[in-house]
Amino acid sequence: MVRYSKLPFRHLVSLYDVHITHTPMILAKEFSRSAAARAGDFSTSAAERGAFWMSEGCASLSGKKRRRLVRGALIAQFAASDPKHMADATELIAPWVDGVDLNCGCPQSWAYSEHVGSWLLRNPDRVRDIVRATKDRVGWAFPVSVKIRIDEKLEKTEQLVQTAIHAGASHITVHGRNRHQASTQPVNLPGISFAVEAAKGEVPVVANGDAWSLPEVVKIRNETGAQGVMSARGLLANPALFSGYTSTPPSAIAQFVDISLNYGGLPFALFHRHVAYMLEDRFERAEKTYFNVLTSHAGVLDFLERRGLELGG
Ligand SMILES: Cc1cc2nc3c(=O)[nH]c(=O)nc-3n(C[C@H](O)[C@H](O)[C@H](O)COP(=O)(O)O)c2cc1C
């Protein structure tokens, strides 16, 4: 998520059953040509991925499912239109991440006019060239995924999914809205299901849109047949969503404070926004007004302590 899914927030959600995290969308062209852009856009740490017990599909002869400890994965997401820019940026970031993702969903007008983001939805040949150039550069074993939106003309979605897979995409994430739909409109689960079928089981598909709680995650997975579910706004509001919490547990807020301080602190506006999202459903109106006008880290910490949160544990 642009602005939000930086290192401290990714580290936080990895403590609460988020198996795959993504950087905010990074402009591949700038990233590949400017050291300053690289320093501003990306940082990571050896500790930011979680470790998770995963059950394997079939029960063994003893009737027990085998469990495996797997490490979480970090994916860098790029906006690119030129295959060379994506390949260059991927080559630079590959040692630090487990895969890269091509954004084909950003609906903003600047992105469309730069031929990145949702412009790619109707330009599958460009998606093919970008995926291929990236794989050719860093090796075919390196995961390159693609994040798309649904097209109003479903045959376009089918064509895009199949083109991306044949170009070498390792998985596809499908945001179940079209490029003209705001996030306030309900997600189109049959549309995601269509994309899952279009992938024909050749690669995993991740369903995205309106996952605000664990029961919703399960419902989305069951209704679409997708192999995974991605949440964006749901995780901002409740980073512990995938662990089954119904709202942000106080421990997660305390951990967020610690983690962000350990990484050297977040800019105040971003820190403040994150905490506001996590507290949103607990605020009373007067408290919210008070919180919104706080202007310092110290003010936020003081507010949290007065609300009974134990910090610095
Ligand atoms: C603040 C914010 C930043 C986002 N940034 C990105 C981004 O960098 N890359 C991307 O693919 N989608 C981005 N999105 C879209 C989300 O990934 C997601 O597709 C969309 O919000 C629908 O999922 P949700 O209903 O779980 O929020 C962003 C969404 C929000 C709210």
The ligand as an SDF file (V2000), in Angstrom:
LIG
                    3D

 31 33  0  0  0  0  0  0  0  0999 V2000
   -3.8650    3.5330    1.2090 C   0  0  0  0  0  0  0  0  0  0  0  0
   -3.8680    2.5350    0.0880 C   0  0  0  0  0  0  0  0  0  0  0  0
   -2.7430    2.3430   -0.6620 C   0  0  0  0  0  0  0  0  0  0  0  0
   -2.7460    1.3960   -1.6930 C   0  0  0  0  0  0  0  0  0  0  0  0
   -1.5970    1.1960   -2.3980 N   0  0  0  0  0  0  0  0  0  0  0  0
   -1.5420    0.1750   -3.2970 C   0  0  0  0  0  0  0  0  0  0  0  0
   -0.3220   -0.1720   -3.9160 C   0  0  0  0  0  0  0  0  0  0  0  0
    0.7370    0.4140   -3.6530 O   0  0  0  0  0  0  0  0  0  0  0  0
   -0.3270   -1.1950   -4.8110 N   0  0  0  0  0  0  0  0  0  0  0  0
   -1.4840   -1.8970   -5.0950 C   0  0  0  0  0  0  0  0  0  0  0  0
   -1.4430   -2.8410   -5.8820 O   0  0  0  0  0  0  0  0  0  0  0  0
   -2.6480   -1.5750   -4.5290 N   0  0  0  0  0  0  0  0  0  0  0  0
   -2.6940   -0.5710   -3.6360 C   0  0  0  0  0  0  0  0  0  0  0  0
   -3.8760   -0.2840   -3.0170 N   0  0  0  0  0  0  0  0  0  0  0  0
   -5.0870   -1.0680   -3.3520 C   0  0  0  0  0  0  0  0  0  0  0  0
   -5.1620   -2.2790   -2.4400 C   0  0  0  0  0  0  0  0  0  0  0  0
   -4.0330   -3.1220   -2.5980 O   0  0  0  0  0  0  0  0  0  0  0  0
   -6.4110   -3.1080   -2.7030 C   0  0  0  0  0  0  0  0  0  0  0  0
   -6.3510   -3.6010   -4.0160 O   0  0  0  0  0  0  0  0  0  0  0  0
   -7.7160   -2.3390   -2.5260 C   0  0  0  0  0  0  0  0  0  0  0  0
   -7.6470   -1.4490   -1.4310 O   0  0  0  0  0  0  0  0  0  0  0  0
   -8.8670   -3.3210   -2.2930 C   0  0  0  0  0  0  0  0  0  0  0  0
   -8.5770   -4.1550   -1.1780 O   0  0  0  0  0  0  0  0  0  0  0  0
   -9.2620   -3.9020    0.2710 P   0  0  0  0  0  0  0  0  0  0  0  0
  -10.7350   -3.9260    0.0350 O   0  0  0  0  0  0  0  0  0  0  0  0
   -8.7450   -5.0390    1.1030 O   0  0  0  0  0  0  0  0  0  0  0  0
   -8.7890   -2.5600    0.7390 O   0  0  0  0  0  0  0  0  0  0  0  0
   -3.9100    0.6560   -1.9920 C   0  0  0  0  0  0  0  0  0  0  0  0
   -5.0510    0.8660   -1.2100 C   0  0  0  0  0  0  0  0  0  0  0  0
   -5.0390    1.7750   -0.1840 C   0  0  0  0  0  0  0  0  0  0  0  0
   -6.2880    1.9620    0.6370 C   0  0  0  0  0  0  0  0  0  0  0  0
  1  2  1  0
  2  3  1  0
  2 30  2  0
  3  4  2  0
  4  5  1  0
  4 28  1  0
  5  6  2  0
  6  7  1  0
  6 13  1  0
  7  8  2  0
  7  9  1  0
  9 10  1  0
 10 11  2  0
 10 12  1  0
 12 13  2  0
 13 14  1  0
 14 15  1  0
 14 28  1  0
 15 16  1  0
 16 17  1  0
 16 18  1  0
 18 19  1  0
 18 20  1  0
 20 21  1  0
 20 22  1  0
 22 23  1  0
 23 24  1  0
 24 25  2  0
 24 26  1  0
 24 27  1  0
 28 29  2  0
 29 30  1  0
 30 31  1  0
M  END
$$$$
